[in-house]
């Protein structure tokens, strides 16, 4: 008896692959791209410079009204430069000087002078900074000098407070008064000297403790034209002979003729810079060439001169066109949004 064999069963089908989780796709940059972009960011403004201000903001509150004195200002001053900062009243130039001198603190941004971070200094550090790093000259001659001290005593006073030995004080005082052309005023008190002589002595006082940066707030504001030229000549001598970096703040456009670089501030931002250089002609004569530049800040903002805007009637929206070697600015449409 033969048995019946059962037909072999068909092999089982393999289980279906698990469903994939839906993937999220975006049009934005990947994390890797963002990291590469961060590494490729340009260096901070003023890297390597003595003075570096980046996106500097200073806001004041006055009787419930907010006043923006600085609105994202960028500025770099190299070691050994002589720079004039010019601007109309209320442009923010005096606020900038107050911050650089350590007398005021910005609301936001970044500001450094040498190794000092002016945003994070403690009160004790701020005093040390003002005593050692910067010298300051006020516009009002009466604020710069002690009235009952002679010129040499005024210059020696900051050094005495800093503990400088007497012999070194005498040598340094005589040197500074001679460099500034007022050595003959050494024994005179302020009321026995002219306004120009007082300002030159005041510069000597500001330089007594060998600061790396000299700040002058309208140093010729109370002087006539001839005396102003003498004071500015003294400032140039300090810059050339002592190597001190100098920033002069003024509203007097004539001051800019005595420096190689002029920075103009408008509405709390740097707007233009004028660079001056001396060229020699074939006949040996020298000629000063001044070139004006607009300042493009890190946010891509540039301030067009008023005469350009008025001439071309550039108001409100404008059209920007990228050309081969420049960017063209044209009047925009006056129609509403579509």
C-alpha positions in Angstrom: 0.0 0.0 0.0 1.4 3.1 -1.1 0.6 6.4 0.8 -0.3 9.7 -0.9 2.3 12.4 -0.4 1.0 15.9 0.3 1.9 18.6 -2.2 4.6 20.9 -1.0 3.4 24.2 0.3 4.5 27.5 -1.4 7.2 29.4 0.4 6.1 32.3 2.6 6.5 35.7 1.1 9.0 37.9 2.9 7.5 40.6 5.1 7.2 44.0 3.5 9.9 46.5 4.4 9.1 48.9 7.2 7.7 52.2 6.1 10.2 55.0 6.1 9.6 58.0 8.3 8.7 61.0 6.2 11.7 63.3 5.8 11.5 67.1 6.4 12.9 69.1 3.6 13.6 72.8 3.9 14.9 75.5 1.6 17.0 77.0 4.4 20.7 76.4 5.0 21.9 73.3 6.7 23.7 73.3 10.0 27.0 72.6 8.3 26.4 75.6 6.0 25.6 77.8 8.9 28.8 76.7 10.7 30.9 77.4 7.6 29.2 80.8 7.2 30.0 81.7 10.8 33.6 80.7 10.4 33.8 82.8 7.2 32.4 86.0 8.9 34.6 89.0 8.4 36.9 90.1 11.3 35.5 92.5 13.8 35.8 96.2 12.9 39.2 97.6 13.9 40.9 94.3 14.6 44.5 95.3 15.3 43.7 99.0 15.6 44.1 101.0 18.8 40.5 102.2 18.8 37.7 99.9 17.6 34.0 100.7 17.7 31.5 98.4 16.2 27.7 98.9 16.0 28.0 101.4 18.8 24.6 102.5 20.3 24.0 105.1 23.0 20.4 105.9 24.0 19.5 108.6 26.6 16.2 109.0 28.4 15.2 112.6 29.0 11.9 113.5 30.6 10.3 110.4 29.1 11.8 111.0 25.6 14.2 108.6 24.1 17.2 110.2 22.4 19.5 108.0 20.2 22.8 109.8 20.2 24.6 106.9 18.4 22.8 104.5 16.1 25.2 101.7 15.2 28.5 103.7 14.7 31.6 101.9 13.3 35.0 103.4 13.7 38.6 102.2 13.7 41.7 104.3 14.5 45.1 102.8 14.0 48.1 103.4 16.4 49.8 106.7 15.6 47.0 108.2 13.6 45.8 111.8 13.8 42.1 111.8 13.1 39.5 114.6 13.2 35.9 113.7 13.9 33.5 116.3 12.5 29.8 116.8 12.5 27.0 119.2 13.2 25.7 119.8 16.7 23.7 116.7 17.9 25.4 114.4 15.4 26.8 112.2 18.2 30.5 113.2 18.1 30.7 114.4 21.7 28.9 111.2 22.9 31.6 109.2 21.0 34.3 111.1 22.8 32.7 110.7 26.2 32.6 106.9 25.6 36.2 106.7 24.4 37.4 108.7 27.4 35.6 106.3 29.9 33.2 109.0 31.1 30.2 107.3 29.6 29.1 103.8 28.8 27.4 102.8 25.5 24.0 101.2 25.5 25.0 98.4 23.1 27.7 97.5 20.7 31.4 96.9 21.1 34.2 99.4 21.9 37.8 98.7 22.7 40.8 100.9 23.2 44.1 99.0 23.3 43.6 96.0 25.7 40.7 97.7 27.5 37.1 96.6 26.8 35.1 99.7 27.6 31.8 97.7 27.8 32.8 95.5 30.7 35.2 97.6 32.8 34.5 97.8 36.5 34.5 101.3 38.2 38.1 100.6 39.5 39.3 99.6 36.1 37.6 102.7 34.6 39.6 105.0 36.9 42.9 103.1 36.0 42.0 103.4 32.3 41.4 107.2 32.5 44.7 107.7 34.4 46.9 105.6 32.2 45.4 105.0 28.7 43.8 108.3 27.7 44.5 112.0 28.0 41.6 114.5 27.6 41.5 118.2 26.7 38.3 120.1 27.2 37.1 123.0 25.0 36.8 125.3 28.0 40.4 126.3 29.0 39.3 126.8 32.7 38.4 123.1 33.0 41.9 121.9 32.0 44.1 123.7 34.5 44.2 124.4 38.3 44.1 128.2 38.4 46.5 128.6 41.4 49.2 126.3 40.0 51.9 127.3 37.5 52.2 125.5 34.1 54.9 123.2 35.3 53.0 122.4 38.5 49.8 121.7 36.5 51.8 119.2 34.3 53.5 117.6 37.2 50.3 117.1 39.2 49.0 114.0 37.3 52.4 112.4 37.6 52.5 113.1 41.4 49.1 111.5 41.8 50.4 108.4 39.9 53.5 108.2 42.1 56.1 109.2 39.6 59.4 110.2 41.2 60.1 113.9 41.6 63.2 113.9 39.3 61.3 112.1 36.5 58.4 114.5 36.9 60.7 117.5 36.4 62.3 116.0 33.3 59.0 115.0 31.8 57.4 118.3 32.4 60.2 120.3 30.8 60.1 117.9 27.8 56.4 118.3 27.2 56.3 122.1 27.6 59.2 122.4 25.1 57.5 120.0 22.5 54.3 122.1 22.7 56.2 125.4 22.4 55.4 126.8 25.8 58.5 126.2 27.8 58.7 129.9 28.6 55.4 129.6 30.4 56.7 127.1 33.0 56.5 129.4 35.9 53.3 131.2 34.9 49.8 130.6 36.2 46.8 130.3 33.8 45.7 134.0 34.2 49.2 135.0 33.2 49.0 133.2 29.8 46.9 133.6 26.7 44.1 131.3 25.6 46.3 129.5 23.1 49.1 129.1 25.7 46.6 127.6 28.2 45.4 125.1 25.7 48.9 124.0 24.8 49.7 123.6 28.5 46.5 121.7 28.9 47.7 119.3 26.2 50.9 118.8 28.1 48.8 118.0 31.3 46.8 115.4 29.3 50.1 113.8 28.1 51.8 113.8 31.5 51.3 110.1 32.2 52.2 109.0 28.7 48.7 107.9 27.4 48.5 106.1 24.2 45.4 108.0 23.1 44.9 111.8 23.3 41.2 113.0 23.0 40.5 116.7 22.4 36.9 118.1 22.5 36.7 121.2 20.4 40.2 122.3 21.5 40.1 125.5 19.3 36.4 126.4 20.0 37.3 129.4 22.1 40.3 130.6 20.0 40.8 132.9 17.0 42.0 131.6 13.7 45.7 132.3 14.2 45.8 130.9 17.7 43.8 127.8 16.6 46.5 127.1 14.0 49.2 127.3 16.7 47.3 124.8 18.9 46.7 122.4 16.0 50.4 122.7 15.1 51.1 121.6 18.7 48.8 118.7 18.3 50.6 117.6 15.1 53.9 117.9 16.9 52.7 115.6 19.7 51.5 113.1 17.1 54.7 113.2 15.1 57.4 113.5 17.9 55.8 111.4 20.7 53.9 109.0 18.5 50.7 109.6 20.4 47.4 108.6 18.7 45.1 111.7 18.5 41.4 112.0 18.0 40.1 115.6 17.7 36.4 116.2 17.8 35.2 119.5 16.3 32.4 121.2 14.3 35.0 123.4 12.6 35.7 122.1 9.1 39.0 124.1 9.0 40.5 121.7 11.6 40.2 118.8 9.1 42.8 120.5 6.9 45.5 119.9 9.6 45.0 116.1 9.7 45.4 113.2 7.2 42.0 111.7 7.9 38.6 113.2 8.7 35.6 111.2 9.8 32.2 112.8 9.4 29.3 111.7 11.7 25.7 112.3 10.7 22.7 111.0 12.7 24.8 108.9 15.0 26.7 107.0 12.3 29.9 107.5 10.4 28.8 108.9 7.0 31.9 109.9 5.1 35.7 109.9 5.4 38.2 112.2 3.7 41.8 110.9 3.3 44.6 113.4 2.6 48.0 112.5 1.1 50.9 114.5 -0.1 52.2 114.0 -3.7 55.3 115.4 -5.3 55.2 116.9 -8.8 58.0 116.5 -11.3 59.3 120.0 -10.4 59.7 118.9 -6.8 56.7 120.9 -5.5 54.3 119.1 -3.1 50.6 119.0 -3.4 47.9 117.8 -1.0 45.3 115.5 -2.5 42.0 115.0 -0.6 39.7 112.1 -1.5 36.2 111.7 0.0 34.7 108.3 0.5 31.3 107.2 1.7 31.3 104.7 4.6 29.6 101.3 4.1 28.9 99.8 7.5 28.7 96.1 8.3 24.9 96.2 7.9 25.3 97.4 4.3 24.1 100.9 5.1 25.6 103.9 3.3 24.5 107.6 3.7 24.2 109.5 0.4 25.3 113.1 0.5 22.4 115.6 0.7 23.4 117.3 -2.5 23.2 114.0 -4.4 19.7 113.3 -3.0 18.5 116.8 -3.7 19.8 116.8 -7.3 18.3 113.5 -8.2 15.2 113.8 -6.0 16.1 110.6 -4.2 13.4 110.2 -1.5 11.9 107.1 0.1 12.2 104.0 -2.0 15.1 103.8 -4.5 16.2 101.2 -7.1 19.6 99.5 -6.7 21.2 97.9 -9.8 24.3 95.8 -9.6 26.6 96.8 -12.5 29.9 95.3 -13.5 32.0 97.6 -11.3 29.5 99.6 -9.2 26.1 99.8 -7.8 23.6 102.3 -9.4 21.0 104.1 -7.3 17.9 105.4 -9.1 14.7 107.0 -8.1 12.1 104.4 -7.2 8.4 104.2 -8.1 6.0 106.6 -6.4 3.1 104.1 -6.8 1.8 102.0 -3.9 2.6 98.4 -3.4 0.9 96.0 -5.8 
